[in-house]
Amino acid sequence: MTEPALQPSPESEAELAFEGALRPKSLGEFVGQPKVRGQLQLLLRAAAMQNRAPDHILLAGPPGLGKTTLAMIVAHESGRPLRMSSGPAIQHAGDLAAVLSSLVPGEVLFIDEIHRMARAAEEMLYLAMEDFRIDIMVGKGAGATSIPLDLAPFTLVGATTRSGMLPNPLRDRFGFTAHLEFYETDELQQVLERAAHLLELDIDPVALREIAGRSRGTPRIANRLLRRVRDYALVHGTNAGHDAVDAALELYDVDAVGLDRLDRAVMLAILERFDGGPVGLGTLAVSVGEEADTIESVVEPFLVRIGLLGRTPRGRIATHAAWQHFGVTPRAPQNALWTD
């Protein structure tokens, strides 16, 4: 069996280096998610007092809220080594067996997007999580035999953006499930203040709050926008103030409430082409030239959260706030039905 490449994401080296430099190293440095931080702190302290590996942990929530960072903190605060992999990289039971059999006692195994693991690997993981053992099949057909292989005790930290896709037997084997929530503007401003300090960027609090308000409640987006503002100020030889924030984010199609190009394309399609809806997801995806899964998992959660989009059994509809935000006047009663 060949161990799969353990690459956490396809991001560029520069982006990874930037994100890595800004990652907090402890729960005390981690901003936001106070309830989750308290729960994790209790879990890790109890494990340390009993000199055992912490229980398996499932981190659930939208992308960019700190699941990978929390996995690194769990390993750091437990004083344990960390192994990183991802669900898409584990497509066969043999891939998972290679990873599990090479773990050292107490190691923390982080599997990002765990809901995208192959079914055969998921079923192997059940026994590994519960009994620290896997069964290796040797041979084929009637002569095949199962050989048990004991594993070193380990802690699995799984991260998922779609916890509903996890089978119940796998979800039930996690000792603790943390649900990460979107950040408030004040919390994102704290994240940006810390990032600006680490980047040695002189930027006033008003500008930081403006960036925070356009970051969709997501620290990863906030840090990315801060980087774009820094680049703009550097290239144009200006201070990283409110004017630089407005100019930089306008250049990158991020409006005053955080909507980007695709968000606006989706909403304008509903408003102008489908008279406010209802419109089916497939029809909407074709109209904007994007995959339905991208709209459902990336675009819609934010639009629903800020009250511009409604999801009904008949399809997607624009809310009254959406008509006002985009300055579009309804051309017809909002009772037409556009199905897929």
Secondary structure, DSSP 8 states (H G I E B T S, - for coil): ------------HHHHHHHHHHS-SSTTT--S-HHHHHHHHHHHHHHHHTTS----EEEESSTTSSHHHHHHHHHHHHT--EEEEEGGG--SHHHHHHHHHT--TT-EEEEETGGGS-HHHHHHHHHHHHHSEEEEEESSGGG-EEEEEE----EEEEEES-GGGS-HHHHTT-SEEEE-----HHHHHHHHHHHHHHTT--B-HHHHHHHHHTSTT-HHHHHHHHHHHHHHHHHHT--BSHHHHHHHHHHTT--TTS--HHHHHHHHIIIIISTT--B-HHHHHHHHTS-HHHIIIIIHHHHHHTTSEEEETTEEEE-HHHHHHHT----S-TT--B--
